[in-house]
Amino acid sequence: MIKVEGVESGVIEVAYNFSAIIHVSEAGIEYVDEYEDTRFIDFDVCSQNAPKYLQYVAVLQHVARRNLVQGWPESSVYYVEFFTETLTRFVFDSEDDVERLCWRVEQMGWKVFGLS
């Protein structure tokens, strides 16, 4: 678990390391929260919430957005935010890990919008 403050749009109180993700299915993502409870992100709900987070984009089937916040020299942060009622963010150690998750989500018939 990683505390996040001052996030641009949407409220994020907690971000999770990508290792919290248990399973990705057509219906959504299972993950372990900060209390070690299993949680579920419903892709249908995320898709319905997409217009709230992605303005001026054709949002059909979008469930999340990904980004890279570059730091200097070693503080870059890769993340994927799912469009839950309050954004749910997963932080990654590498771009390869982000690509694997996004590929899996898209394999399930959904889309991830790239901010960078």
Contacts in CASP RR format, 6 or more apart in sequence:
PFRMAT RR
TARGET T0000
AUTHOR 0000-0000-0000
METHOD contacts of the structure
MODEL  1
MIKVEGVESGVIEVAYNFSAIIHVSEAGIEYVDEYEDTRFIDFDVCSQNA
PKYLQYVAVLQHVARRNLVQGWPESSVYYVEFFTETLTRFVFDSEDDVER
LCWRVEQMGWKVFGLS
1 14 0 8 1.000
1 15 0 8 1.000
1 16 0 8 1.000
1 17 0 8 1.000
1 20 0 8 1.000
1 33 0 8 1.000
1 34 0 8 1.000
2 14 0 8 1.000
2 15 0 8 1.000
2 16 0 8 1.000
2 17 0 8 1.000
2 91 0 8 1.000
3 13 0 8 1.000
3 14 0 8 1.000
3 15 0 8 1.000
4 12 0 8 1.000
4 13 0 8 1.000
4 14 0 8 1.000
4 15 0 8 1.000
4 89 0 8 1.000
7 87 0 8 1.000
7 89 0 8 1.000
9 53 0 8 1.000
10 53 0 8 1.000
10 86 0 8 1.000
10 87 0 8 1.000
11 86 0 8 1.000
11 87 0 8 1.000
12 81 0 8 1.000
12 86 0 8 1.000
12 87 0 8 1.000
12 88 0 8 1.000
12 89 0 8 1.000
13 86 0 8 1.000
14 33 0 8 1.000
14 34 0 8 1.000
14 89 0 8 1.000
15 79 0 8 1.000
15 89 0 8 1.000
15 90 0 8 1.000
15 91 0 8 1.000
16 31 0 8 1.000
16 32 0 8 1.000
16 33 0 8 1.000
16 34 0 8 1.000
16 88 0 8 1.000
16 89 0 8 1.000
16 90 0 8 1.000
16 91 0 8 1.000
17 90 0 8 1.000
17 91 0 8 1.000
18 90 0 8 1.000
18 91 0 8 1.000
18 92 0 8 1.000
18 93 0 8 1.000
18 97 0 8 1.000
18 101 0 8 1.000
20 31 0 8 1.000
20 32 0 8 1.000
20 33 0 8 1.000
20 90 0 8 1.000
21 29 0 8 1.000
21 30 0 8 1.000
21 31 0 8 1.000
21 90 0 8 1.000
21 101 0 8 1.000
22 29 0 8 1.000
22 30 0 8 1.000
22 31 0 8 1.000
22 32 0 8 1.000
22 38 0 8 1.000
23 29 0 8 1.000
23 30 0 8 1.000
24 101 0 8 1.000
24 104 0 8 1.000
24 105 0 8 1.000
24 108 0 8 1.000
25 108 0 8 1.000
26 43 0 8 1.000
26 108 0 8 1.000
26 109 0 8 1.000
27 42 0 8 1.000
27 43 0 8 1.000
27 44 0 8 1.000
28 40 0 8 1.000
28 41 0 8 1.000
28 42 0 8 1.000
28 43 0 8 1.000
28 63 0 8 1.000
28 108 0 8 1.000
29 40 0 8 1.000
29 41 0 8 1.000
29 43 0 8 1.000
29 82 0 8 1.000
29 105 0 8 1.000
30 38 0 8 1.000
30 39 0 8 1.000
30 40 0 8 1.000
31 38 0 8 1.000
31 39 0 8 1.000
31 40 0 8 1.000
31 41 0 8 1.000
31 90 0 8 1.000
32 38 0 8 1.000
32 39 0 8 1.000
33 39 0 8 1.000
41 82 0 8 1.000
41 84 0 8 1.000
41 88 0 8 1.000
43 63 0 8 1.000
43 105 0 8 1.000
43 108 0 8 1.000
43 110 0 8 1.000
45 83 0 8 1.000
45 84 0 8 1.000
45 85 0 8 1.000
46 62 0 8 1.000
46 63 0 8 1.000
46 64 0 8 1.000
46 82 0 8 1.000
46 83 0 8 1.000
46 84 0 8 1.000
46 110 0 8 1.000
47 59 0 8 1.000
47 60 0 8 1.000
47 61 0 8 1.000
47 62 0 8 1.000
47 63 0 8 1.000
47 83 0 8 1.000
47 110 0 8 1.000
49 83 0 8 1.000
49 84 0 8 1.000
49 85 0 8 1.000
50 59 0 8 1.000
50 62 0 8 1.000
50 63 0 8 1.000
50 83 0 8 1.000
51 59 0 8 1.000
52 83 0 8 1.000
53 65 0 8 1.000
53 81 0 8 1.000
53 83 0 8 1.000
53 87 0 8 1.000
54 62 0 8 1.000
54 65 0 8 1.000
54 113 0 8 1.000
57 113 0 8 1.000
59 113 0 8 1.000
60 111 0 8 1.000
61 109 0 8 1.000
61 110 0 8 1.000
61 111 0 8 1.000
62 83 0 8 1.000
62 110 0 8 1.000
62 111 0 8 1.000
62 112 0 8 1.000
62 113 0 8 1.000
63 82 0 8 1.000
63 83 0 8 1.000
63 105 0 8 1.000
63 110 0 8 1.000
63 111 0 8 1.000
63 112 0 8 1.000
64 80 0 8 1.000
64 81 0 8 1.000
64 82 0 8 1.000
64 83 0 8 1.000
64 102 0 8 1.000
64 105 0 8 1.000
64 112 0 8 1.000
64 113 0 8 1.000
65 80 0 8 1.000
65 81 0 8 1.000
65 83 0 8 1.000
65 112 0 8 1.000
65 113 0 8 1.000
65 114 0 8 1.000
65 115 0 8 1.000
66 78 0 8 1.000
66 79 0 8 1.000
66 80 0 8 1.000
66 81 0 8 1.000
66 98 0 8 1.000
66 102 0 8 1.000
66 112 0 8 1.000
66 113 0 8 1.000
66 114 0 8 1.000
66 115 0 8 1.000
66 116 0 8 1.000
67 78 0 8 1.000
67 79 0 8 1.000
67 81 0 8 1.000
67 114 0 8 1.000
67 115 0 8 1.000
67 116 0 8 1.000
68 76 0 8 1.000
68 77 0 8 1.000
68 78 0 8 1.000
68 95 0 8 1.000
68 116 0 8 1.000
69 76 0 8 1.000
69 77 0 8 1.000
69 79 0 8 1.000
70 76 0 8 1.000
71 77 0 8 1.000
77 91 0 8 1.000
78 91 0 8 1.000
78 92 0 8 1.000
78 93 0 8 1.000
78 94 0 8 1.000
78 95 0 8 1.000
78 97 0 8 1.000
78 98 0 8 1.000
79 89 0 8 1.000
79 90 0 8 1.000
79 91 0 8 1.000
79 92 0 8 1.000
79 98 0 8 1.000
80 89 0 8 1.000
80 90 0 8 1.000
80 92 0 8 1.000
80 98 0 8 1.000
80 101 0 8 1.000
80 102 0 8 1.000
80 112 0 8 1.000
81 87 0 8 1.000
81 88 0 8 1.000
81 89 0 8 1.000
81 90 0 8 1.000
82 88 0 8 1.000
82 89 0 8 1.000
82 90 0 8 1.000
90 101 0 8 1.000
92 98 0 8 1.000
92 101 0 8 1.000
102 112 0 8 1.000
105 111 0 8 1.000
105 112 0 8 1.000
106 112 0 8 1.000
END
